[in-house]
Amino acid sequence: MSDKNRKKEKSAPRAGVDRREFLATATGLASAAWVTSSGVAGARSVAWSPAAAAAPLALDGGPPVRATMLEAKLSGPQYYDDEERHEVLDVINNRSPFRWWGIDAQGKPPDKCINFEREYAEHQHTKYCIGVTSGTAALMTAMAALEVGPGDEVILPAWTWYACYDAIISAGALPVFAEVDESMDIDPTDIERHITPQTKAIMAVHILGMPADMDPVLEIARQHKLKVLEDCAQSAGTSYKGRPVGSMGECGIFSFQINKTISAGDGGAFVTSDPYRFERATRFHDCGFLRDGHAKVLGMPSRIHNFSSCHYRMNEFTGGVMRAQLRKLDRIVADFRDKSRRVTEGIKDLPGIQFRKQNDPAGALGNWVYINTKDQAQRDRFLQAMNAENVAASPMEGSAILPVATHIEKKETLQPGWPTFTVGRGKRIQYGASACPKTIDIWNRYVGIPMDPKFTDQDVADIITAVRKVYPVVMKA
């Protein structure tokens, strides 16, 4: 028998043996007491014990917790069913994929996008919503709505997605980076030092399902007469102290790209309760027009003349799928929260364990569980050990430390004469690692375990078992 086959025979459970009992024995956890996760019948996690701490890691040659890798799947498409199918077929049967008009075979004007906008605005507690082609398009639209342009500055977190920076640059304005704190969102205590007479807005990004700490952000904006743009691309379904994200600033944006909470593959939304911002946004995203459908939503005479704009209209296929997905959003959020709560409950008694800062535990999406380590070396060891146990883990994901990106540090833009960096503070400002040492330190320390809203009880128990096995060994090193 080959060494490979011997290893398989040693690590595979025998027929008729309970898999959990086998894993407990194989990993040295048999002497630990099993306990029921709070509120979930049948979902078990193992209490910490010296035996658990002494279990040989798979990374060091021991058997893994799972035989196959446990990875989170994309949330929105997992909930696709006849509702999405009906919406798409309705568009096909009506032969009306364009949102404003079509063949209209059944005497019914296209209504998927306009109804999605109405329903999404209601869900987010805003007066207006505009469906667009992507979260990036929504950010570009928000810049136009807020009248951000050359000479203006926008403060944004150093750790976020490229589109946040790109939208500011595309408007001709200057991105100014603030640090993030242990919540991974913008650090309110680091905002004011970046404010100048040219500052126009603060971009509060709700990162990876965690709402930013909005009360101090809004207070700073009020004191300095600044606008607040909420980037909710990664956090549809989250809230802050009972208020849906996107409803607290002047405007908010969402993404429906495949990695987001709900999705049509791509797409986005702009929300606001300000009629002036709404009209600027609808004109900008639709070739300068105020179409009859949006004029009716506006409900008052136009106050804006046409201006140079873009084409970011949502189509009826996307609008239909998003209507179906929206009806499932609260259920998806509840499923995410259930899984992350059970994992957290199952490991929170580990000695000295520290989680990501919670700006509002009740409002967070719960799509990640993050554990703090002392430094990058310990983090990397933790990651390697978890993945060896066949439970996926990663560093902070879904964004980038923007000031250290090569093209950003070098101020490379579409054209050499781009107004952002040719005059004034734009010419003098320096990016790079010196612009965000705290953010870099935080990124270097956190281990992330992605949640899947459809993880089984067994999956949840395996995550808990893997963390309880790995944590004592790695953290004492």
KAMO-V57052 format. One record per residue. N is the residue number from 0. RES is the residue in one letter. D_LAST is the distance of its C-alpha to the last C-alpha in Angstrom with 1 decimal. Layout:
BEGIN
n,res,d_last
N,RES,D_LAST
N,RES,D_LAST
END
This chain:
BEGIN
n,res,d_last
0,M,36.3
1,S,33.9
2,D,30.2
3,K,29.9
4,N,32.2
5,R,30.6
6,K,27.3
7,K,29.3
8,E,31.1
9,K,27.9
10,S,26.2
11,A,29.4
12,P,30.7
13,R,34.0
14,A,37.2
15,G,37.8
16,V,34.3
17,D,32.8
18,R,30.0
19,R,27.8
20,E,28.4
21,F,27.5
22,L,24.3
23,A,23.3
24,T,24.2
25,A,22.6
26,T,19.2
27,G,19.3
28,L,20.2
29,A,23.7
30,S,23.3
31,A,22.3
32,A,25.3
33,W,26.5
34,V,27.6
35,T,29.8
36,S,28.6
37,S,30.9
38,G,34.2
39,V,33.7
40,A,35.5
41,G,33.8
42,A,30.5
43,R,27.9
44,S,24.2
45,V,22.1
46,A,21.1
47,W,17.6
48,S,17.5
49,P,15.5
50,A,17.0
51,A,15.7
52,A,12.1
53,A,12.8
54,A,14.6
55,P,14.0
56,L,13.2
57,A,16.2
58,L,14.2
59,D,13.6
60,G,17.3
61,G,17.7
62,P,20.5
63,P,20.0
64,V,20.9
65,R,23.9
66,A,26.3
67,T,27.0
68,M,25.3
69,L,25.7
70,E,26.7
71,A,28.6
72,K,32.2
73,L,34.5
74,S,35.7
75,G,39.3
76,P,40.7
77,Q,39.4
78,Y,42.0
79,Y,44.9
80,D,47.9
81,D,51.7
82,E,51.4
83,E,50.1
84,R,52.5
85,H,55.4
86,E,54.7
87,V,54.6
88,L,57.7
89,D,59.5
90,V,59.1
91,I,60.2
92,N,63.2
93,N,64.2
94,R,63.7
95,S,62.4
96,P,59.0
97,F,59.8
98,R,59.1
99,W,62.5
100,W,65.0
101,G,65.7
102,I,68.2
103,D,67.8
104,A,69.4
105,Q,69.3
106,G,70.6
107,K,67.2
108,P,65.7
109,P,62.0
110,D,60.0
111,K,56.4
112,C,55.0
113,I,57.1
114,N,56.2
115,F,52.5
116,E,52.7
117,R,54.5
118,E,52.1
119,Y,49.0
120,A,50.4
121,E,51.1
122,H,47.6
123,Q,46.1
124,H,48.6
125,T,50.2
126,K,53.8
127,Y,53.4
128,C,51.4
129,I,51.9
130,G,50.5
131,V,49.5
132,T,48.2
133,S,44.5
134,G,42.1
135,T,42.7
136,A,46.4
137,A,45.9
138,L,44.1
139,M,47.0
140,T,49.4
141,A,47.7
142,M,48.1
143,A,51.8
144,A,52.1
145,L,50.6
146,E,52.8
147,V,49.9
148,G,51.3
149,P,51.5
150,G,50.9
151,D,48.7
152,E,44.9
153,V,42.5
154,I,39.1
155,L,36.4
156,P,32.6
157,A,30.7
158,W,28.8
159,T,31.4
160,W,33.5
161,Y,35.8
162,A,38.9
163,C,38.5
164,Y,38.8
165,D,41.4
166,A,43.7
167,I,43.8
168,I,44.5
169,S,47.2
170,A,48.9
171,G,49.1
172,A,46.9
173,L,44.0
174,P,40.4
175,V,38.5
176,F,34.8
177,A,33.1
178,E,29.4
179,V,27.7
180,D,25.8
181,E,23.0
182,S,25.5
183,M,25.7
184,D,29.4
185,I,31.5
186,D,30.7
187,P,34.0
188,T,33.3
189,D,33.2
190,I,36.5
191,E,39.3
192,R,38.4
193,H,39.2
194,I,42.5
195,T,45.7
196,P,49.3
197,Q,48.7
198,T,46.0
199,K,47.4
200,A,44.6
201,I,41.1
202,M,39.3
203,A,37.0
204,V,34.9
205,H,33.6
206,I,30.5
207,L,29.2
208,G,31.1
209,M,30.2
210,P,33.3
211,A,33.2
212,D,33.9
213,M,37.6
214,D,39.3
215,P,38.2
216,V,38.7
217,L,42.2
218,E,43.1
219,I,42.2
220,A,44.3
221,R,47.2
222,Q,47.2
223,H,47.3
224,K,49.5
225,L,47.1
226,K,46.8
227,V,43.7
228,L,43.0
229,E,40.5
230,D,38.7
231,C,38.0
232,A,37.6
233,Q,34.2
234,S,35.1
235,A,38.4
236,G,38.7
237,T,36.6
238,S,38.1
239,Y,37.5
240,K,38.9
241,G,41.4
242,R,42.5
243,P,41.9
244,V,40.1
245,G,42.8
246,S,45.3
247,M,44.3
248,G,44.8
249,E,48.0
250,C,46.8
251,G,44.0
252,I,43.1
253,F,41.6
254,S,40.7
255,F,41.6
256,Q,39.9
257,I,38.5
258,N,34.9
259,K,36.2
260,T,36.7
261,I,40.3
262,S,41.7
263,A,44.8
264,G,43.0
265,D,43.6
266,G,45.5
267,G,44.9
268,A,46.6
269,F,47.6
270,V,48.3
271,T,50.1
272,S,52.5
273,D,54.4
274,P,57.6
275,Y,57.8
276,R,54.3
277,F,55.1
278,E,58.2
279,R,56.6
280,A,53.8
281,T,56.2
282,R,58.5
283,F,55.6
284,H,54.1
285,D,57.6
286,C,59.6
287,G,60.8
288,F,62.6
289,L,62.7
290,R,63.6
291,D,65.7
292,G,62.8
293,H,60.6
294,A,63.7
295,K,64.4
296,V,60.8
297,L,61.2
298,G,64.3
299,M,65.9
300,P,67.7
301,S,65.7
302,R,65.0
303,I,63.6
304,H,65.4
305,N,63.9
306,F,61.5
307,S,59.6
308,S,57.0
309,C,55.1
310,H,55.2
311,Y,52.1
312,R,54.0
313,M,52.4
314,N,54.4
315,E,55.6
316,F,53.4
317,T,50.3
318,G,51.9
319,G,52.7
320,V,49.3
321,M,47.8
322,R,50.2
323,A,49.1
324,Q,45.4
325,L,46.0
326,R,47.5
327,K,44.2
328,L,41.9
329,D,41.6
330,R,40.8
331,I,38.1
332,V,36.5
333,A,36.7
334,D,35.1
335,F,32.2
336,R,31.7
337,D,32.0
338,K,29.1
339,S,26.7
340,R,27.7
341,R,27.1
342,V,23.6
343,T,22.7
344,E,24.4
345,G,22.5
346,I,18.9
347,K,19.7
348,D,19.1
349,L,15.4
350,P,14.0
351,G,13.8
352,I,14.5
353,Q,16.6
354,F,19.1
355,R,21.4
356,K,24.1
357,Q,27.3
358,N,30.5
359,D,32.4
360,P,30.6
361,A,34.0
362,G,34.9
363,A,31.8
364,L,32.3
365,G,29.1
366,N,28.7
367,W,24.9
368,V,22.0
369,Y,19.5
370,I,16.0
371,N,14.5
372,T,11.1
373,K,10.5
374,D,11.6
375,Q,12.9
376,A,10.3
377,Q,7.9
378,R,11.3
379,D,12.3
380,R,9.6
381,F,10.5
382,L,14.1
383,Q,14.1
384,A,12.8
385,M,15.3
386,N,18.1
387,A,17.5
388,E,18.2
389,N,21.4
390,V,20.8
391,A,21.4
392,A,19.1
393,S,19.5
394,P,19.1
395,M,21.9
396,E,25.0
397,G,28.7
398,S,29.2
399,A,28.6
400,I,27.9
401,L,31.6
402,P,32.0
403,V,30.1
404,A,32.0
405,T,34.2
406,H,37.5
407,I,36.8
408,E,35.6
409,K,38.8
410,K,40.9
411,E,42.4
412,T,44.8
413,L,47.5
414,Q,50.0
415,P,49.7
416,G,51.9
417,W,50.0
418,P,50.9
419,T,47.3
420,F,46.5
421,T,49.9
422,V,50.8
423,G,49.6
424,R,46.0
425,G,45.2
426,K,46.0
427,R,44.0
428,I,40.8
429,Q,37.7
430,Y,34.9
431,G,31.7
432,A,28.2
433,S,29.9
434,A,31.4
435,C,28.2
436,P,25.1
437,K,24.0
438,T,24.4
439,I,22.4
440,D,19.5
441,I,19.7
442,W,20.1
443,N,17.0
444,R,14.8
445,Y,16.3
446,V,16.0
447,G,19.4
448,I,20.7
449,P,24.5
450,M,26.9
451,D,30.2
452,P,33.1
453,K,34.2
454,F,31.0
455,T,32.1
456,D,31.0
457,Q,29.2
458,D,27.4
459,V,26.2
460,A,25.1
461,D,23.2
462,I,21.3
463,I,20.4
464,T,19.5
465,A,17.2
466,V,15.3
467,R,15.2
468,K,13.9
469,V,11.2
470,Y,10.1
471,P,8.8
472,V,6.7
473,V,5.4
474,M,5.5
475,K,3.8
476,A,0.0
END
